[in-house]
Amino acid sequence: MHPPSVDSVANALLEHLKHELPKSICVDIARKVIEENKANKDVALSAEETIEKAKDEAVSYLKNTLTEVVNATGVLLHTNLGRAPVGFSQEPFYSNLELNLKTGERGSRQKHAADLFASLVGAEAGLIVNNCAAAITLILAALASGKGVAVSRGELVEIGGGFRVPEVIEASTAKLVEVGTTNRTRLKDYDRAIRKHSVELCLKVHKSNYTVKGFSESVSVKELSSLSVPVVVDLGSGLLDAACPWLEDLGVGPPKWLKDEPAAKQTLLEGADLVAFSGDKLLGGSQAGIILGNHELVKKCAKHPLARAFRPGTITISACRDLAMKYLHRKGSEIPFWQMATIPVENLKTRAKAICEKVKSSSISYAPCFSTTGGGTLPNVEIPSFGIHIKGADEIKAKLREFEVPIIARVIDDNTIIDMRTVLLAQDDILVKALKSL
Ligand SMILES: *Cc1c(COP(=O)(O)O)cnc(C)c1O
């Protein structure tokens, strides 16, 4: 039996995927499948079977490049799913990224969004970099290179994805000076460290993804601000203001589950000299790292050579600018993360019920469940939600992931759960279609 030619298989793939997959990649896939078939002497595939196999590979190739999915996990900031949902569609454009339109001279890319965030929290100045890890590395390199940085032993945390506080400090060329103990750190521990070692900075790190219960004690930002060195707070999550004024527009106040979460505005008011946080956690935007606070310190960060290495591009700056404007206009309803996080359970129940009624299957039902914020934020917090429960576990979960718009669900006991809180409104029809096909 003659194997089909690479060209004929590649052309079949181009046609099958309506030319969405470039020719060179179709050729690579065709060649690979034909070679594999040759190597496998036991079960030689016919020409048709070879083409079918190549089609499966091509579809899977295309899908595994960045594609839209349905987040049915109930985890609002799922790191594997890109944390906060972000949108962009923009024709190519030139911008005044680094042009001062008033003077015609070179301007700063940091003016467009960083200043807006600074004004949101009443900070003197701001700087935007690629993520919070970059923000912390830059701050330490710019303000404490070769000098001591005091951190409580209870805050030497690992956030996940390689962010470990001692290693970040090492990479920044600052020197870690550990103070206190794992469970208890007091102001006099910091005081002693400043006197005995050449400590230039105190770094307070939000524990983010775990809690300490029992015999524990930590030092507040207010107490730290009485020390003789600047206080930098790595907030991680990026809640801007504990009062959440942008939620008025959604007709709700600050959710109960946020009550222990430190916010940028209040942390600065308590006396932090700088705060840093992510753009894509509770801020609900694109990946970015935002530094806000004292003008002189921000200036030092901006002038450090690493600021060039960590600087964001037009797309990030543009997304941050638009997000900051939404916060300034107090339009929580236009920030998908906040809209989803605060949507009443009743609405989720109505949607789950409507979907079940359309699908009409005895193996699905709707019932309460719990969402989480995720993304290494707010451990132990459960947000009441409503979901579609499908009989069957891992096999169903895998099938949903294979759907044309992959649906990422969660398994609890013997059921696969589709949590409606994290499903975008526009995706309900995708669910109906997928569930009917199961
Ligand atoms: C998440 C987190 C980081 C890392 O933020 P990225 O934006 O992912 O780099 C750093 N510090 C804390 C406390 C965090 O929670």
The ligand as an SDF file (V2000), in Angstrom:
LIG
                    3D

 15 15  0  0  0  0  0  0  0  0999 V2000
    0.7680   36.8420   43.1830 C   0  0  0  0  0  0  0  0  0  0  0  0
    1.7820   37.4820   44.0120 C   0  0  0  0  0  0  0  0  0  0  0  0
    3.0130   37.8700   43.4620 C   0  0  0  0  0  0  0  0  0  0  0  0
    3.3610   37.6080   42.0330 C   0  0  0  0  0  0  0  0  0  0  0  0
    2.5940   38.4070   41.1890 O   0  0  0  0  0  0  0  0  0  0  0  0
    2.7150   38.2650   39.6040 P   0  0  0  0  0  0  0  0  0  0  0  0
    1.9620   39.4330   39.0710 O   0  0  0  0  0  0  0  0  0  0  0  0
    2.1350   36.9530   39.2380 O   0  0  0  0  0  0  0  0  0  0  0  0
    4.1700   38.3400   39.2570 O   0  0  0  0  0  0  0  0  0  0  0  0
    3.9080   38.4670   44.2810 C   0  0  0  0  0  0  0  0  0  0  0  0
    3.6460   38.6630   45.5820 N   0  0  0  0  0  0  0  0  0  0  0  0
    2.4820   38.3190   46.1520 C   0  0  0  0  0  0  0  0  0  0  0  0
    2.2630   38.5730   47.5950 C   0  0  0  0  0  0  0  0  0  0  0  0
    1.5020   37.7070   45.3780 C   0  0  0  0  0  0  0  0  0  0  0  0
    0.3310   37.3500   45.9290 O   0  0  0  0  0  0  0  0  0  0  0  0
  1  2  1  0
  2  3  1  0
  2 14  2  0
  3  4  1  0
  3 10  2  0
  4  5  1  0
  5  6  1  0
  6  7  2  0
  6  8  1  0
  6  9  1  0
 10 11  1  0
 11 12  2  0
 12 13  1  0
 12 14  1  0
 14 15  1  0
M  END
$$$$
